[in-house]
Amino acid sequence: MKINHCTIIYNEPAENAYADELDVMDQVEFIEANLRELGIETSRRGITANFMSEIPELAEEKPELIFNLVESINNNGEFSYFIPALLNHHSIPYTGSSVEALFITTSKTLTCRMLSAAGIKNPGAVPPSQCKNLTEGNRYIIKPVWEDGSLGITAESVFVYTPDMKEKLGSYRDSHWLIQDYIDGREFNVTVLAGPDGPEVLPPAEMLFRDYGNERPKIVDFKAKWEEGSFEYNNTVRDFPGNRLDKLLMERITDTALKCWHYFGLKGYARVDMRIDSNNIPYVIEVNANPCLTPGSGVVAAVTEAGISYPSFVSRILDDINC
């Protein structure tokens, strides 16, 4: 499919937005530069809470293709799937995963149910109102259901359950929070990229937690991702183990990532995050159908590690559009 012009849509950052929201502009610039490298003209369109009128207005311009970088609306991830739904409605081709895949994977609760139904190991999902069913003395983590980028996750999110915590945990809304088993092990971010011969699993990246000790939970929380200068930011480091990675574990990671790609019907590009237990068994903690594409992101780092040029990376996304 020859493309002459591509419109990049993105969530318009609010005034005084924090780094986790502002990084979308770095994504726009990265994609824009590589589309132009491919000889494709570009334009930009920020999407706001008025998306119900903005997408129809965009449709009137009859765009040839949309590169969808909308991650949230007003920093609320639960609205993100409305954008591909509207693009579908107006028959506008767009990059990335479909509305169905985005809806399912944006909800961590629904993702866990689907993973379990597919026989893919995951840490489960317990609504806070059912915290009485947790096992006393076990470690858990409480997370936002709809948010990405570690929003709402801190070191205090990991806890050892005791019965006296029922009232506190019960104050969290089931619609926006879930409780999962805390898998105390290695963490990997695994990028999957569409290709001419099907999806390709790029080199897995391991997150290293340097000098965390035994008391600090080894998680990529909000500080580790966004607060420059913090202990977490400085000591959570991405590493590509390559041939140092156990062969059997590599096979399990690859197999799990591909199962997620096919089961959720992912397209273009995606990232599957896993924790590895003491038996070297991967547990999927997130399926991200619309991961960050800044130059410093995990996806772009994996593309670099795989030896794929950035224009080729973008070209492969364009070859797997929704239309």
Residue, then its C-alpha position, 0 to 999 in steps of 0.5 A: m500500500k503506497i501512502n502519500h500522507c499520514t496524519i498523526i493524532y495524539n492526546e493533547p497535553a493539558e496545561n502544566a502537564y507532567a512528564d508522563e503526559l508530555d512525552v507524547m510530543d516526543q513520540v509525535e516528533f519521532i514518528e513524524a521524522n521517520l515518516r518523512e524519511l520514508g517520503i511520506e508527508t505528515s500533519r498533526r492533530g491533537i485530540t482532547a476531551n472533545f474527541m466526539s466532535e474532533i474525529p468527525e471533523l477529521a473524517e471530513e478531511k478524508p485522511e489517507l491514514i492515521f498514525n494513532l498515538v492517543e494514549s489517554i484523554n485528560n490523562n485518563g487511560e480508560f477513554s483511549y479505545f474511543i478513538p479507534a472506535l470512532l476511526n472505525h465508524h468513519s472508515i478511516p485507516y489507522t495504525g496499531s491495534s484495533v478497538e477490541a484489542l485496545f479495550i481489552t488490554t487497557s483494562k488490566t482486570l479484563t486482560c487477566r481474565m482473558l489470559s487465564a482463559a487462554g491458559i497464559k500464566n498471570p498474577g490474577a485480579v482480585p477486586p478490592s471489595q473481595c480482599k477478604n479472600l486474600t491469603e494472610g502473609n502473602r505479598y500482593i500489589i494494588k494497581p489502577v485498572w485503566e492506567d498505563g505508564s505506572l501511574g498510581i503505582t508506588a513502593e507502597s503499592v506492594f504489601v503483605y496482607t493482614p486481616d486488619m487491612k480489609e477496611k483500607l483496601g475496601s475503600y478502593r473502587d473495584s471499577h478502578w483498582l485491582i489486587q494481584d499476586y506480587i511475583d518476586g522475580r525478574e522483570f522483562n519487557v518484550t516488544v513484538l513487531a509486525g513483519p512480512d513473515g508474521p510477528e517478530v519478538l525483538p530482543p527481550a529487555e530485563m529491568l535491573f533493580r540496582d541496590y534495591g536491597n530486600e526491603r524495597p520492592k523491585i517494581v517499575d513504579f511511577k518514580a522509576k519511570w518519570e521522576e528524574g533524580s530519584f533513587e528509583y529513576n537512577n537505579t532501575v536500568r534496562d539491560f538486554p541480556g542477549n545470549r546470557l539469557d537461559k535458552l529455555l527461559m528465552e523460549r518461554i518468553t518468546d512463546t508467551a509474547l507470541k501467544c499474547w499477540h495472536y490471542f488478543g489480535l494485536k497489530g503493528y507493534a506491542r509490548v508484553d511485560m512479564r515477571i519470572d518466578s523462582n521456577n523460571i516461569p513467565y507471568v504476564i503482568e501487562v499487555n500493552a497494545n499502544p506502548c510508548l514510542t519515544p526514542g528512549s522507550g523500551v520499544v524503540a530500545a528493542v528496535t535498536e538492539a535488533g538492528i532494525s532502522y527506525p524508518s524500517f520499524v515505522s514502515r513495518i507498522l504501516d504495513d499492518i494497519n487497520c482498514 
